[in-house]
Amino acid sequence: MKEYLENINKAFESRARLGIMSVLMVEDKVDFNTLKETLQLTDGNLASHLRALEEAEYLRVEKQFVGRKPNTTYHATEAGREAFKSHLDALEQLILNNRQSD
């Protein structure tokens, strides 16, 4: 098997997780509602994907109150950024290698 396939990360297989990490690669921090609206996910669906990425230590959660309202923001960790870049590089190599064989 090609070595680039080894860098395809199962943590980023779903559309939701690809979207979450894509947003976090561009923005320093993003709140829950912004992610929900941007990615058009339900609360439960988004929460489960965020939890999985947090457990993998690919993102960090920060909870605080703004006035009397809770506000949860998410940040990509350095490990998350590196893993996501490696995943994207592997996908790019897969695409390029398949185009060359056509």
Stockholm file with secondary structure:
# STOCKHOLM 1.0

chainA/1-102         MKEYLENINKAFESRARLGIMSVLMVEDKVDFNTLKETLQLTDGNLASHLRALEEAEYLRVEKQFVGRKPNTTYHATEAGREAFKSHLDALEQLILNNRQSD
#=GR chainA/1-102 SS CCGGGGGCCGGGCSHHHHHHHHHHHHSSCEEHHHHHHHHTCCHHHHHHHHHHHHHTTSEEEEEEEETTEEEEEEEECHHHHHHHHHHHHHHHHHHHHHHHTC
#=GC SS_cons         CCGGGGGCCGGGCSHHHHHHHHHHHHSSCEEHHHHHHHHTCCHHHHHHHHHHHHHTTSEEEEEEEETTEEEEEEEECHHHHHHHHHHHHHHHHHHHHHHHTC
//
